[in-house]
């Protein structure tokens, strides 16, 4: 009865005339929808709460009567409730027939200086980017992509906002080439992520709380994941600048020493993508010996996944005589690779053979 009463209020009353009442009504439904131990979320979806939120979000974006703290609070409650509904299985299909992405763009543009509204918008988009069709919709919405890059440029100290922005970009660039190409050609993504990585690499050395250190590592992991996904495109991979290669090697060295293996693996995946498109004369190939030096040291790391990724990149680079010469000079490295041929891990054996051949 409470749910029905609240839904009736926000369905029948005018949000522009009763803004504050809507803040409390939608806020109450938001709290109820967050409880996964009951069936209220499904009931809300069945009674059209998703469509009601869509309508009211659109009104907030266009209204000239709603302003100040009331409209900011409405955005917070609407977006929070929408985020909770995204956890209801039935919501995924329904979202495909809504205009939420377009409305969220308007919200983010209108409230660009409101970090809380941006964070709630990114929370919704983060969840949506896990849905196949919605991820496709986001990846083809250039306004969203550009806004996320703008957030990364301007909200450098807001780790929660950065985490979600990078998470969304990582999801869409990992699945859709359009997003990667657009960000490369129009969104100066490589410059933005390079700047972000430099800032947060510096913060790894700072003495701070455990939670803040974890957030710094998480930002770096997600930022490098975006790099890595964009570098899957040949056009991007062959046009990288020396700064990017140096940053990857430097980050990899730090990650190896600090045993941040998720970050190290992301770095290696990025180097692998760059080395795969080893076009003669490319910047990456010109810096192959610097990369090889770094990779050789990594073979001493006792971590199977790291070793496999390291051998993958070395396999791509070992077609060059000077890299082969360097490997031969490091006799103990060849011994390590030969030892790996006895491994029970088929992938390790395969990658080792690639380097030795």
Buried (B, 14 or more C-beta within 10 A) or exposed (E): EEBEEBBEBBBEEEBBEEBEEBBEBBBBBBBBBBEEEEEBBBBBBEBBBBBBBBBBBBBBBEBEEBEEEBBBBBBBBBBBBBBBBBEBEEBBEBBEEBEBBBBBBBBBEBBBEBBBBBBBBBBBBBBBBEBEEBBBBBBBBBBBBBBBBBBBBEBBEBBBBBBBBBBBBBBBBBBBBBBBBBBBEEBBBBBBBBBBBEBBBEBBEEEEEEEEBEBBBBBBBBBBBBBBBBBBBEEBBBBBEEEBBBBBBBBBBBBBEBEBBBBBBBBBBBBBBBBBBBEEEBBBBEBBBEBBEBBBBBBEBEBEBBBBBBBBBBBBBBEBEEBBEBBEEBEEBBEBBEEBEEBEBEBBBEBBBBBBE
